[in-house]
Amino acid sequence: MAKTIKIGFIGSGWARIAQAPAFSLIENVELTAVASPTDQHRQKFMKLFDIEHGFADWRDMLQCDLDLVCVTTPTFLHREMVTGVLESGKSVLCEKPFALNVTDAEAMVTGAKNSQGLALIDHQLRFHPAVRHMKQMIDGGELGKVYEVRAVVNLASRNKLDMPWSWWSDAAKGGGALFAIGSHLVDMNRYLIGEIAEVSCNLGISIPFRPDHNGQPKAVTSDDHVAMMMRFGASSVALGSSSLMHVTTVGAYTWFSFEVVGSFKTIRLDGAGRLWEVANTDAKGGRSLIDAPRWKQVEPMLSWDELVLQEKIRQSSLAVHGIFAVGFAFLANRIVKGLRNGEKQLHDAAGFDDGLMIQKVLEAGRKSDKLHRSIKIQC
């Protein structure tokens, strides 16, 4: 009989939506403990997932017999919590954005090198079947020469003027569209294409004040929309090419599009997790904007156990939460396999070294916005 993998959670927000439901789909996995300082949230989480152990202080939870701890708290809490988990000898999965700054990221990288287990970051889109297929197409030369990458994420998650001020509104605590959403897109660019050498970024605050707990207006310091241009470096398949990224969290609708443009064809991932392709030879000549692109859907190939997992996902709450929740289920499945096999690294998973490089890109973006010029990435 396969070993039972025991999971603990620090934080009960994103973990309730994606992480706990995903691990619940996998056989011989036990959701063992949760730590959350708010009693109501903690009790609700425990009841929802039939968890026996609950703690107000995350340090107390580390006394439990756990194979993996998922840290799903706000960014400014990551360093202390991740360090504590690593020092306890347990594997850790840290929510993105990885760190508050490069200094914290470097400290966690150092701690991970001395740890006994896995040290991973929740960049789950890497394990979404459509994204894996995108990488196979790029690496296999199906797109030809990569010309550019274009990503647009339009969210309505923060467009209401009366949404309360929180850590998300505070740049000093890691809030903002660049860190929260841009970190995923930066990782997608690095995973699919390669390292980023330079960035030029513009951050914006459309809603400059949010009501505090007394209902009084409080200044927002974090960006709610971002436009950033990245240039790929030597360690990429598109040296010198550009990646354009636009993210807003104050839109009127939701839209996700990630396109890779090549000399043979263009591929696009949409918000439903579908992969599309259009060949350059299918386009009509001239400058007509009437001719709609002839997109064809591409179906990724899945192994048998992934087909079973995919069907479980379709029948679960994860399906309604989009590609990030679905992608996490495939990441969770891979993590459980790695823990059972005693693996110290997972191929294609984002590790702490990846987190450090992403952190450098994000901080370069903030610096570029402040200085109004492009910033080179220091490797």
C-alpha positions, 0 to 999 in steps of 0.5 A: 500500500502506498505511503500516506502523505500528510499535508499541513496548511499555514493560511486558510484563504487560497488554500481553501479555494485551490490547495486543499481541494486539489490534494483531496483528489489524490489517493492516500493523501491526508489533510492533517493540520491547518494554522490560522490566527482567526478562529472562525476561519480555522474552524471552517477550514477544519470542518470543510476538509475534515482536518483534525488538528487546528492551530492559532500559531503556525509554529505549534503546527510544526510539531505535527507529523507532516510531509509537506507544509503549504505556506499560503499567507501574505508575502511579507510573512513568507520569510519567517514561516518558510524558514521555520518549516525548513528548519523543522525538516519538512518539505515546503510549498511557498505561495507566490510572490515568493518574497518581499524583496531580493534579500528575503529571497536570498535568505530563503534560498540559502535555507533551502540548500540546507534543508532535507526536503522539497522547497517549491514555489506555487507557480502551478501553471507550469503543470497545467497540461496546456502549458506543458504542451506549449513548452513541448511545441516551442522546444520541438521547433513547431513554432519556428523562430520565436518572435515575441510573447504577449500576455494580457490579464484583465481582472475585475477583482478590485474594481469596486471603490468600496473594497476595504484597504488591506495588505494588498493595497500596501506595496511595502507588504508585497501587494499589487498587480505586478507582484501578485499576477505579474509574478506568474507571467514572469515565471511563464516567460522564463519557463517557456522561453528563458531568462529575462535580461532587461525590463521597462515597466509602468505601474499605475494606481487607478483607485488611490484610496480604499476605506480602512476599518473605520471607513475612512479613506486610506492611501493605496501605495501598490499598483492595480495595473501594470504594463511591462516590456521584457527583453530575453537574454542569452539563456533563452530561445529568443535572444533579444526578443520582447515579451509584452505584459499588461495586467489590470485588476480594476477592469470591467471583465475577466480575460486571460491570454498568453501568446507566443508568436513564431515564424511558423505559427502562433499559440495562445493559452486562454483563461479556460485553459484551452490551447489554440494555434494558428499557422502563418500560412493561414493568414490572408495578405494585406492589412485587413482587420476583417479577416478573423484568425483561423484558430484551431484548438490543440488537445494536450496528451495526458498520461493515464493517471492524469486523465483520471485526475482531469476527470476528478477536477471536472467534477470538483469545485476546482473547475470553476476557479479557472486555470490557476486552480486546475493547474495546482491540482496537476502540481499537487499530483506531481508533488505527492509522487515526489514525496513518495519517491523521496525526491529532492527536486522536481523536474520543471517545478519552480524552486527557490532559485527560480523564485529569486530570479523572478524577484529580481525581475519584479524589483527591476520592474518597480525600479524601472517605474520609479526611474522612468528607464529600462533596468538590466537584470543582475544574475 
